Amino acid sequence: MSLISLQDVTFSYPNGVLAVEGVSMKLSAGESVAIVGQNGAGKSTTVKMMNGLLRPTSGEIIVAGVNTRERTTAQVSREVGYVFQNPDDQIFNSSVRKEIEYGLKRMKLDEDEIERRVDDAAELTGMAPFLEENPFDLPLSIRKFVTITSVIASDCAALILDEPTAGQDRAGLERLGELIRTLQARGKAVVTITHDMEFVAANFERIIVMANRRVVTEGSPSAIFYDREAMAEARLNPPAVAEVAAALGCPEVGLDVTALARVLTERAALARA
Ligand SMILES: Nc1ncnc2c1ncn2[C@@H]1O[C@H](COP(=O)(O)OP(=O)(O)OP(=O)(O)O)[C@@H](O)[C@H]1O
């Protein structure tokens, strides 16, 4: 059974803007999925419906076997955590520890359990050294991890990360990739909206491409990044390895830079012979 299922979902904002039209998708426990597409494609609106922040105008959303129409936003968001694109839309406490504890206190967990969850989540995200700091004294890249830590601590079944790579340096990107793999190993579904195709190629099992309010296609990164039509429709550039391999006519290397280098070396040897 899918953890999250969207069935022919449409959404219009109160001002009449039709943001999502006839979207269906399924997400399973333990998988990592990247939703990609140009600005305004409908990605954020789609994921906000997954966690109950927005309600579909028509169509159904089933989370952990229950139609979200039968649940409050608080109930849905206990299953599906959403990490905002801008951490400052989420953070409001005066210390990192208080920020992470806030949601756990609202869940009325006992103090020992709260401490255990804060320590575990902070250890996982690398935020343990910052627990007593004021989040607003920390750089954006760290504030982003603070918000991710809060959502991890709530132990929801699925996590939605909206543009997690913004402002991250190489170490931050590697930490994010490692975190996604650890969460998957713990059986969590990780859904990410991102414009960073190199990050997608390195870290995701499945890509869903959106354009003009709809899903254009979906599949593995090595299939999608060689689908020129879908990439053009979504106005996306594939990662460099796929662009070079496609130009050289060796798509069989997929997204493996070492395999591409091997092909180039072999061709150079042939040319010399
Ligand atoms: N609060 C809102 N009120 C009215 N229209 C909105 C609102 N939020 C988004 N929209 C519009 O809905 C459409 C889809 O926006 P959405 O943010 O879901 O796209 P997106 O693919 O996430 O884009 P981006 O990558 O820029 O975040 C766009 O036309 C956008 O302008």
The ligand as an SDF file (V2000), in Angstrom:
LIG
                    3D

 31 33  0  0  0  0  0  0  0  0999 V2000
   -0.7620   31.8020   -2.3120 N   0  0  0  0  0  0  0  0  0  0  0  0
   -0.9940   31.8500   -3.6100 C   0  0  0  0  0  0  0  0  0  0  0  0
   -2.0190   32.5570   -4.1200 N   0  0  0  0  0  0  0  0  0  0  0  0
   -2.2550   32.6040   -5.4540 C   0  0  0  0  0  0  0  0  0  0  0  0
   -1.5190   31.9570   -6.3750 N   0  0  0  0  0  0  0  0  0  0  0  0
   -0.4650   31.2310   -5.9240 C   0  0  0  0  0  0  0  0  0  0  0  0
   -0.1460   31.1420   -4.5420 C   0  0  0  0  0  0  0  0  0  0  0  0
    0.9450   30.3510   -4.3990 N   0  0  0  0  0  0  0  0  0  0  0  0
    1.2880   29.9690   -5.6400 C   0  0  0  0  0  0  0  0  0  0  0  0
    0.4510   30.4890   -6.5670 N   0  0  0  0  0  0  0  0  0  0  0  0
    0.4790   30.2860   -8.0030 C   0  0  0  0  0  0  0  0  0  0  0  0
    0.2170   28.9110   -8.2580 O   0  0  0  0  0  0  0  0  0  0  0  0
    1.0110   28.4370   -9.3430 C   0  0  0  0  0  0  0  0  0  0  0  0
    1.8300   27.2390   -8.8620 C   0  0  0  0  0  0  0  0  0  0  0  0
    2.7360   27.7070   -7.8550 O   0  0  0  0  0  0  0  0  0  0  0  0
    3.6720   26.7330   -7.0200 P   0  0  0  0  0  0  0  0  0  0  0  0
    4.3500   27.5680   -5.9710 O   0  0  0  0  0  0  0  0  0  0  0  0
    2.9150   25.5410   -6.5860 O   0  0  0  0  0  0  0  0  0  0  0  0
    4.7190   26.2900   -8.1410 O   0  0  0  0  0  0  0  0  0  0  0  0
    6.2000   25.7050   -7.9540 P   0  0  0  0  0  0  0  0  0  0  0  0
    6.3680   24.7010   -9.0410 O   0  0  0  0  0  0  0  0  0  0  0  0
    6.4040   25.2490   -6.5700 O   0  0  0  0  0  0  0  0  0  0  0  0
    7.0930   26.9690   -8.2720 O   0  0  0  0  0  0  0  0  0  0  0  0
    8.4830   27.4680   -7.5790 P   0  0  0  0  0  0  0  0  0  0  0  0
    9.5380   26.5200   -8.0640 O   0  0  0  0  0  0  0  0  0  0  0  0
    8.6390   28.8470   -8.1180 O   0  0  0  0  0  0  0  0  0  0  0  0
    8.2720   27.4290   -6.0860 O   0  0  0  0  0  0  0  0  0  0  0  0
    1.8410   29.6090   -9.8190 C   0  0  0  0  0  0  0  0  0  0  0  0
    1.1650   30.2120  -10.8870 O   0  0  0  0  0  0  0  0  0  0  0  0
    1.8550   30.5360   -8.6140 C   0  0  0  0  0  0  0  0  0  0  0  0
    2.0020   31.8780   -9.0170 O   0  0  0  0  0  0  0  0  0  0  0  0
  1  2  1  0
  2  3  1  0
  2  7  2  0
  3  4  2  0
  4  5  1  0
  5  6  2  0
  6  7  1  0
  6 10  1  0
  7  8  1  0
  8  9  2  0
  9 10  1  0
 10 11  1  0
 11 12  1  0
 11 30  1  0
 12 13  1  0
 13 14  1  0
 13 28  1  0
 14 15  1  0
 15 16  1  0
 16 17  2  0
 16 18  1  0
 16 19  1  0
 19 20  1  0
 20 21  2  0
 20 22  1  0
 20 23  1  0
 23 24  1  0
 24 25  2  0
 24 26  1  0
 24 27  1  0
 28 29  1  0
 28 30  1  0
 30 31  1  0
M  END
$$$$
